[in-house]
Amino acid sequence: MASNQHLDAVIGEALECATEAAAEIRELGLAPVDRHLRSIGDAVNSLWEVREALYRAHPEVKRDFVAESEVDEARFEALCALHNRACETERAGNHAEAATLFKQLHEQSKFGFFKLCAEAGLFRTDDAHKA
């Protein structure tokens, strides 16, 4: 049976897949890269329109990171930037530096979303050292 929470989760998964697809297009250089990235960007914008409509109709399903972005947008953007930097560093294979950045993110996070991202990053970078 359909639920608001499940719809939100499915949209979230689709957004993550779109982000991953964009990264793959960049890495593979699938021509025309710019056009493909714009297409994915259009899809992401459309998904967010649906998600925002869901949040207006059912604010109780709003994700932590969305609520956090509304409380202090500048802080949210700073945490996003730190998270992105940590992920890029991890993808580049520098797990020690990535772990340091994920630790910073964990220490600065007050809400669930970034704390969970930091914990996942710390787990991945710690696992990389064990392998």
C-alpha positions in Angstrom: 0.0 0.0 0.0 1.3 3.5 -0.9 2.3 5.9 1.9 3.7 9.4 2.1 6.8 8.1 3.8 7.5 5.5 1.1 6.9 8.1 -1.7 9.5 10.4 0.0 11.9 7.5 0.3 11.5 6.5 -3.3 12.0 10.1 -4.5 15.1 10.2 -2.3 16.5 7.1 -3.9 15.8 8.5 -7.4 17.7 11.7 -6.5 20.7 9.7 -5.3 20.6 7.6 -8.4 20.4 10.7 -10.6 23.4 12.2 -8.8 25.4 9.0 -9.2 24.4 8.9 -12.9 25.7 12.5 -13.4 29.0 11.5 -11.8 29.3 8.5 -14.1 28.6 10.6 -17.2 31.3 13.0 -16.2 33.8 10.3 -15.5 33.0 8.4 -18.7 32.9 11.6 -20.8 29.6 10.4 -22.4 29.1 12.9 -25.2 27.5 15.3 -25.2 28.3 15.6 -21.5 26.8 19.0 -21.0 23.5 18.0 -22.6 23.2 14.8 -20.6 24.0 16.6 -17.4 21.3 19.2 -18.1 18.8 16.4 -18.7 19.7 14.9 -15.4 19.4 18.3 -13.8 15.9 18.8 -15.3 14.9 15.4 -13.8 16.3 16.3 -10.4 14.4 19.6 -10.4 11.2 17.8 -11.4 11.7 15.2 -8.6 12.2 18.1 -6.1 9.0 19.7 -7.3 7.1 16.6 -6.4 8.9 16.2 -3.1 8.2 19.8 -2.1 4.5 19.3 -3.0 4.5 16.2 -0.8 6.2 18.2 2.1 3.6 21.0 1.7 0.7 18.5 1.9 2.4 16.3 4.6 5.0 18.2 6.5 5.4 15.4 9.0 7.4 13.4 6.4 9.9 16.1 5.8 13.5 14.8 6.0 15.9 16.1 8.7 18.2 17.6 6.1 15.4 19.6 4.6 14.3 20.9 8.0 17.9 21.7 8.8 18.3 23.7 5.6 15.3 25.7 6.5 16.5 26.5 10.0 20.0 27.9 9.1 20.7 27.9 5.3 24.2 29.2 5.6 25.2 26.4 8.2 23.5 23.8 6.0 25.5 25.0 2.9 28.7 24.8 4.9 27.9 21.3 6.1 27.1 20.3 2.5 30.4 21.7 1.3 32.3 19.8 4.0 30.4 16.6 3.1 31.1 17.1 -0.6 34.8 17.7 0.0 35.0 14.6 2.2 33.3 12.5 -0.5 35.5 13.8 -3.3 38.6 13.1 -1.2 37.3 9.6 -0.5 36.6 9.0 -4.2 40.1 10.2 -5.0 41.4 7.4 -2.8 42.8 9.6 0.0 41.0 7.8 2.8 43.1 9.3 5.7 42.2 12.8 4.7 38.6 11.8 3.9 38.3 10.3 7.4 39.6 13.6 8.9 37.0 15.5 7.0 34.2 13.1 8.0 35.3 13.4 11.6 35.0 17.2 11.3 31.5 16.8 9.7 30.5 14.5 12.6 31.6 17.0 15.2 29.8 19.9 13.5 26.6 18.0 12.9 23.7 18.5 15.2 21.0 16.8 13.1 20.6 13.3 11.9 21.3 13.7 8.2 24.8 15.0 8.3 25.7 12.9 11.3 24.6 9.8 9.5 26.6 10.8 6.4 29.6 11.4 8.5 29.2 8.0 10.3 28.8 6.3 7.0 31.9 8.0 5.6 33.9 7.1 8.7 32.9 3.5 8.4 33.8 3.4 4.7 37.2 5.1 5.2 38.0 2.9 8.2 37.0 -0.2 6.2 39.3 0.9 3.4 42.3 0.8 5.8 41.4 -2.7 6.9 41.2 -4.1 3.4 
